[in-house]
Amino acid sequence: MQGLDDGVAKLYLTWKTLQLRKDQPELFGKGRYCPLTVTGERSAHVCAFARKQEGQVLVVAVPRLCVTLLGDSGESICDPSVWTDTRVEIPHSEIECFHNVFTGECLPMRGDRDGLSVGRLFRQFPVAALIGQQLPC
């Protein structure tokens, strides 16, 4: 994430998102849009939604109003301490683990049934796209 001004991160984000769209056309084309609730001290600084289609779930979370959030502090969006108690609620999720498209990491949902910590979501990359498969009932 060094040198965000050179455009490499934006190019990477665009490439990975288009690849995901190519790999999951039904999810993007027919998936139901679900706005997600963000709670906590910095909730106004996160926009989050999900798309659901036939047992597949995509959760997207992005920071917003970053200048207001960080000011001249020199902190990074990727610093988990910036986000304090802020969480993205994942209601009634039957997902065991989400795969972060941008970082490759697996985010297990054990113990996080009430949502995911934003500090955890953004700790390696300042945008999250999480793909998960619902377990059969």
C-alpha positions, 0 to 999 in steps of 0.5 A: 500500500506504499505510494497510493498516489501512483494508481497501482492500488486502484488498478488492482482493485478494478482488475480484481473486481472485474475478475470477480464479476466475470467469475460470478455473473449470476451474483452480479446480474441477478443477486439481490442487493442488501444494504448492511448496517454499520455500527460503532464510533466510526460507522459514518465512515463506512458504506457496506452492502451485500449481494445474495444469489442462490446461497452465495453472498458477496459483502462489500465494505468501503471507507468514506469521508477519509479526510474527515476521519483521519485529518492530519493525523498521518494514520492509515485507513489500514490501521485497525485502531482507527476503526475502534469498535466499528463493525459491519453487521452480517444478519442471519449469516450461515457463512462459516468463512468469507474469502477476501478477494483483494487480500486472499485471506479467509475471515472465519465467522466463528464468534463474529455472528453479530458482524465483522470488525472494520479494523479487521476488514481493512487491515491489509487493504482499504477496501473489502470484497468478501465472497462466501457460500451459505451452508445448507440448512 
